[in-house]
């Protein structure tokens, strides 16, 4: 298939990105999730982070590639089926799902992903969420920040070696100094993530905003609502930051 000539129902092929599964979102972030890099999505519970992950996964699966999906958030088969629609059973054959119960399992599963990458044509790794089990470790006083950083470094190595994007979600905590929520993982996770998106819940709509990007304007955003097929953007025009 020539670059820019998509299969029916798929966004244009892009050698530098994998599609998010939503064309307006692809435009917001400069073409999709960048290969060789880590994209982080953070926000409050129920904002749609997992839906963003599933949309990207289904898009990559429809393009004929495999997806490695490490889940710590009680994976929803129903939501996957809604987004994949009539092709859910077919696409699931290339969908490698790992469900981690603790932080040690999460680390082990990330290491195991190397075998799939070396033997299967893989287009995406998803970690949803990278910090859910980390937060539990943190409460127990473990050296969790260093362990999390090591996991992210391994993932970044995969991204560069296999020319794929890494998409991870991040939980948040309330920062009293800013009177606002902030992502977990400290400066290490911030620096290792080349693209960072924040999801906010509003009265009816939700908003995805660029917090950090290597090439796109920070602060630009889209408003969207949750629908059965994934998300529905409210108008395809990108809103200019800073976020009001």
N, C-alpha and C positions, 0 to 999 in steps of 0.2 A: 504494500500500500504506500503511495507517495505521501510525503509530509503535507499536511493540510488537506488531505482527501479522506475524510472519515467514513467508516462503515456507517450504514443507515442507523440513525439514533444515537451515534456517538459524537462527542466533540472532536474538533480537528486534532490530528496527530501532531505532537510537539516533542522534538528530540530533547528538550531541556526540562520538561515538566511532565507530570501525570495529572490528568484532569481531576478536579474535585468532585465531578459528577454534576456540577451546576455551572452553566456557562457564565452567568453574571458574577459568581464567586471567582471563577477562573480569571475573569477580567480584573476583578479587584486586586488579586494577588499576582498579576503579571503573567498569566498563562496557565496557572495550576500550581500544584505543590512541586517545588523545585527538586530535581534529582541531585544526588550527592549531598543533600542537606537535611537538617531536622526542622520540621514545622511543629510548633507547639500551639495547642488550642486550650485556653483556660476559661473558667467561668463557674458560676454557681451551679449546684446540682439542678438537673432538670432543664438546663438551658438549650440542650441540643448537641452537646459535644459528641456523644456516641453516634448520633445521626450523621454528623459530618464525616465521622470515620467510616460508617457503613456506606455512605454515598460514594466516597472515594474508592473503597474496596470493590464495590459493585462495578464502578466504572472501569477499574483495572481488570477485573475478571471478564467483563464484556469485551475488552480488547484482546483477550486470549491469554493473559498472563496469570500467574499464581499470586496469591496474597497470603502473607503470614500475619496472623492476628492474635496478639497476646491480650487476653481480657482479664481484668480483675474486678469488673463491675456487673457481674451476672449477665452474661451475654443473652440478648433477646433474639431468639430464632424467629419469632413473629415479626420483629422489626426488619430483620434481614430479608424475610420473605416478602414483606410489603414493598421494600425498595427494589429488590431483584425481580419481583412480579413473576411472570410466567416462566422465567428462566432460573428461578431459585435453585431447583434441584440440579440442573445442569451446571450452574456456576459453583455450587458447593463442592463439586469434585476437585476444584483447584483452590479451595479455600482451606487453609491450614489453621485451624483454631486451637489455641492453647488457653486453658483456663487456670490461672495461677491462684493458689489458695494462700500463699505466704510469700514473703520477699525473697526467700531462698529459691522457691520454685520459679519466681519471676526471673531471677538471674540465670537459673538453669535453662529455662525455656529460650531466653535470648541467646544463650550459647548454642543451644540445639538448632536455632534458626540457621546457623552457618551451614549445616548439612543440606537443608532444603535449598538454600541459595546456590550451593555448589552443584546441585543436581537438577534443579527445576528453573524454568524461565520465570523468574519472580519480578513483579513490577512494583511492589509496595510492602512495607512492614508497618503495622499499626500496633501501638501500645496504648490500651484504653483501660485504666489510666496508669500512667507511669508512677504516680505518687500516692495512689490509694493505699497500697500495702506499705509504702515508705512511711506514711503518716502513722501507721500502727507501730512500726519499728521505732519511730521517733519517740512515741509515748513510752516505750520500754527502755529508752536511754541507749539504744544501740548506735553504732557508728554508721547510721543509715545514710547520712549525706554523702560520705565517701563511697559507700556501696552503690548508691544511686548514680553518682558521677561515673563510676566505673562501667555501669550498665549502659549509660548514655554514650560513653566513649566507644564501647563495642558497637553500638548501633550506628554511630557516625562512621566507624570503620567500614561497616557493611554498606552504608550509603555510598561511600566513595569508591569502594572496590567493585560493587555491582551496579553502579550508576542508577540508583533508585532513590526515591524519597522515603524518609521516615516520618510518619505522622503519629504524634503522641498527644494525649490529653493530660491536663494537669488540674488538680484540685486547688482550692483556694482557702485562705484564712483571712480573718478580719484584721486589718492593720489599723490599730487605734490612732496612730500618729497621722494617718491620712484619712481616717474615717471612711475607709473603702476596703474592698477585698483585694488581696494580692495573691499571686501564684506561689505555690510551694516550690521547694527545690533550690532556693537561694540564687546567688549570682552565677554559680556553676551552670545550672540548667538554663539560665537566661543567656549566658554567653555561648553555650553550645547550640542553642536554637537560633538559626538564621532568620526564621520567620516566626513571629508570635502573633496570634489572633486572640482577641478577647470577645466573649459572648456575654451580652447583658440581656436580662429579661426586663421588658417594659410592661406597660399596662396590658396591651394586646399583642403587639409585635415584639420581636427580639432583634438584637443588633449584633452584627459581627464587625469588629473594628481592627484595623492594623495597628498593633502596638510596636512592632519591630519588623523591618523588612530591609533586605540588602539592596533592593532596587525600586521599591514602590513607596509613595508618600505615606508616612506614618500619620495615623488619625483618620484616614479615609475609611468609609464604612458603608455597609448595606443593611437595610432593614428587611426582616423576613418573618414568615410564620411557618409553623410546623404543619406538614401535610402528610398524607399516607405515603406518598412517593419520596418523601425526604423533606426538603424545604421549598417554600415558594417565596421568591424575592418580591418585595413591594416596589415595582418599577425597576427597570434594569439600569437606571442611571446611578453611577457611583457618587455618593455624597462626600463632599470635600471635608477633611478634618480642619481644625481639631474638633473632636466630638463635643457637641453642645451639652 
